[in-house]
Amino acid sequence: MRVRPRRDGLLRSLAQRAGLDVRRYEPARSARARRHEVVGRETIDLVLDVGAHRGAYARQLRQAGYRGRMVSFEPLSRPYGELENASANDPLWDARRLALGERSGRARIHRAGNSVSTSLLEMTERHVDAMPSSAPVGAEEVQLARLDEICEDVVGTAERLFVKLDVQGYEGRVLDGATETMARVRAIELEMSLVELYGGQPLLPAVFERLVADGFECVGLEPAFTDRRTGYVLQVDGLFVRPPVR
């Protein structure tokens, strides 16, 4: 008896030969669907998009159906120009050329060759080895602020915040400057590194424990940065939510 190969298996095999990975879409396992579910369930009234780059994250939220306020922060001049253009026709999407951290003032940011790996911390050799295109190419002086200091201006009367941090190792310092604002945060999505990719950054256990101690629970983890030479996961995206009061 001849057994026909399953069509989905054949398609996956052909895709893999072309360097692609095709998987069945399951909303319960989709990071984007999970994020959208959290935004709706928590009745989020403001999204703080910290480390917005060109605005892809905010655009995804709009495409998913979120119609509330968004404030995107991007300190680098070139990506900020594109972010400003992307948000120009959306009255509920505000772009700020600003980095967030543990203090206010001027700071030196290290520009990466791929732009998205740019950080206020110095990149380690482990990062460059895993992604040579990310090697530093220069520096730029940027404005830095504590979220707590600008909260009244940025957050206003919003009470149910969703915070996204894409700050390349600076997560702990952003949280240090937002201790008062965090009381209004219902959900937070951020990167957590398993190894030191930036000098002095907190690793996954420290960030995870900090958020749990602040009353959050983790509802999703997704690989974000993998060393293609070894297949090792170096960084994950974590989604945390405040559980309902029982």
C-alpha positions in Angstrom: 0.0 0.0 0.0 1.4 3.4 -1.0 1.1 6.1 1.6 0.8 9.6 0.3 2.8 12.2 2.2 0.7 14.8 4.1 0.4 18.0 2.1 1.4 20.2 5.0 4.5 18.1 5.5 5.4 18.4 1.8 4.9 22.1 1.8 7.1 22.4 4.9 9.8 20.3 3.4 9.8 22.4 0.2 9.9 25.7 2.2 12.8 24.5 4.4 14.8 23.7 1.2 14.3 27.4 0.3 15.4 28.5 3.7 11.9 29.1 5.1 10.0 27.7 8.0 6.2 27.3 7.5 4.0 26.5 10.5 0.3 26.3 11.0 -1.0 29.5 12.4 -2.5 29.0 15.9 -3.7 32.2 17.6 -3.1 30.8 21.1 0.6 30.4 20.2 1.0 33.6 18.3 3.0 36.4 20.1 1.2 39.1 18.2 -2.2 37.6 18.9 -1.4 37.2 22.6 -0.3 40.9 22.7 -3.5 42.0 21.1 -5.5 39.8 23.5 -3.8 41.5 26.5 -4.3 45.0 25.1 -8.1 44.3 24.8 -8.6 42.3 28.0 -6.7 44.9 30.1 -8.6 47.8 28.4 -5.3 49.6 27.7 -5.7 53.4 27.3 -2.1 54.2 26.5 0.8 52.3 24.9 4.4 53.6 25.6 6.6 52.3 22.8 10.1 52.8 24.2 12.8 52.2 21.6 10.5 52.6 18.7 13.0 52.8 15.9 11.0 53.5 12.7 7.6 52.7 14.3 7.0 49.0 13.2 5.7 48.0 16.6 3.1 50.8 16.8 2.0 50.0 13.2 1.5 46.4 14.1 -0.8 47.5 17.0 -2.8 49.6 14.7 -3.1 46.8 12.2 -4.3 44.5 15.0 -7.1 46.9 15.8 -5.8 49.0 18.7 -7.2 52.5 18.4 -6.1 54.2 21.6 -3.2 56.5 22.4 0.4 55.6 21.7 3.6 57.5 22.5 6.8 56.3 20.7 10.2 57.2 21.9 13.3 57.0 19.6 16.5 58.9 20.3 18.4 58.4 17.0 18.0 61.1 14.5 17.6 59.0 11.3 15.1 56.4 12.6 13.3 59.2 14.4 12.7 61.1 11.1 11.0 58.0 9.7 9.0 57.5 12.9 7.8 61.1 12.8 6.6 60.6 9.2 4.9 57.3 10.1 2.9 58.9 12.9 2.2 62.3 11.3 -1.3 61.4 10.1 -2.4 59.6 13.3 -3.7 62.1 15.9 -3.4 59.5 18.7 0.1 58.5 17.9 2.8 60.9 19.3 6.5 60.6 18.5 9.2 61.8 20.9 12.9 62.1 20.1 14.0 60.9 23.5 15.7 58.0 25.3 14.4 56.8 28.7 16.6 55.8 31.6 17.4 56.2 35.2 18.4 59.9 35.0 17.8 63.0 32.9 20.3 64.8 30.8 22.5 64.1 27.8 23.9 60.7 27.0 26.1 59.0 24.4 24.5 56.2 22.4 26.5 53.6 20.5 25.2 53.3 17.0 25.2 49.7 15.6 25.8 48.8 12.0 22.3 47.3 11.7 20.7 50.3 13.6 18.3 48.1 15.6 21.1 46.9 18.0 22.0 50.5 19.0 22.3 50.9 22.8 23.3 53.3 25.5 25.5 50.5 26.7 28.6 49.2 24.9 28.1 46.1 22.8 30.0 42.9 23.8 32.1 40.7 21.6 29.5 37.9 22.1 26.9 40.1 20.4 29.2 41.0 17.5 30.3 37.4 17.0 26.7 36.3 16.8 25.7 39.1 14.4 28.6 40.8 12.7 26.4 43.3 11.0 25.6 44.8 14.4 29.2 45.9 15.1 29.3 49.5 16.3 29.8 52.2 13.7 29.9 55.4 15.7 28.1 57.3 18.5 25.6 60.1 18.8 24.6 62.3 21.7 21.0 62.1 22.7 18.6 63.4 25.2 17.8 61.1 28.2 14.9 61.4 30.6 13.3 59.6 33.5 9.8 58.5 32.7 8.6 59.5 36.2 9.8 63.1 35.5 7.8 63.4 32.2 4.9 61.3 33.3 2.4 64.1 33.7 3.2 65.4 30.2 3.3 62.1 28.4 0.8 59.9 30.3 -1.7 62.5 31.4 -4.8 60.9 32.8 -4.2 57.5 31.4 -4.5 54.8 34.0 -4.0 51.5 32.2 -0.7 51.5 30.4 1.0 48.9 28.2 4.8 49.4 28.1 7.0 48.0 25.4 10.8 48.2 26.0 13.2 47.6 23.1 16.3 49.3 24.7 19.1 46.8 24.1 20.2 46.0 27.7 19.0 49.2 29.2 15.8 47.7 30.6 16.8 47.9 34.2 17.7 51.6 34.0 14.4 52.5 32.3 12.5 50.7 35.1 14.7 52.5 37.7 13.4 55.8 36.2 9.8 54.7 36.2 9.1 53.4 39.7 6.1 55.7 40.2 4.7 55.3 36.7 4.8 51.5 37.0 1.8 51.6 39.3 -0.3 52.4 36.3 1.2 49.7 34.1 -1.1 46.8 33.4 1.3 44.9 31.0 4.9 45.2 29.8 6.7 43.6 26.9 10.5 43.7 26.9 13.7 41.9 25.8 15.6 39.8 28.3 19.1 38.5 27.5 20.3 35.0 28.5 24.0 36.1 28.1 25.7 39.5 28.3 25.2 41.2 25.0 25.8 44.7 26.4 28.3 45.6 29.1 26.6 45.8 32.5 23.1 44.8 31.4 20.8 42.8 33.7 20.2 39.3 32.5 16.9 37.4 32.2 16.8 36.1 35.8 17.2 39.6 37.3 14.7 41.2 35.1 12.2 38.4 35.5 12.4 38.4 39.3 12.1 42.2 39.4 8.9 42.2 37.5 7.4 39.3 39.5 8.3 41.1 42.7 6.5 44.2 41.3 3.3 42.1 40.9 3.5 40.9 37.3 3.2 37.4 36.0 4.8 36.1 32.8 2.3 35.1 30.1 4.6 34.6 27.1 8.3 34.1 26.1 9.5 34.1 22.5 13.0 33.8 21.0 14.2 37.2 19.8 17.9 36.8 19.0 19.6 33.5 18.1 23.2 32.9 17.3 23.0 31.4 13.7 26.3 29.6 14.1 25.3 27.6 17.1 21.5 27.8 17.2 21.7 29.1 20.8 19.0 31.5 21.9 20.7 34.7 23.3 17.6 36.9 23.9 13.9 36.4 24.4 10.9 38.7 24.3 8.8 38.4 27.5 5.2 39.5 28.0 4.1 40.3 31.6 0.7 41.1 32.9 -0.7 42.1 36.3 -3.1 39.4 37.4 -6.6 40.4 38.4 -7.1 41.0 42.1 -8.9 38.0 43.6 
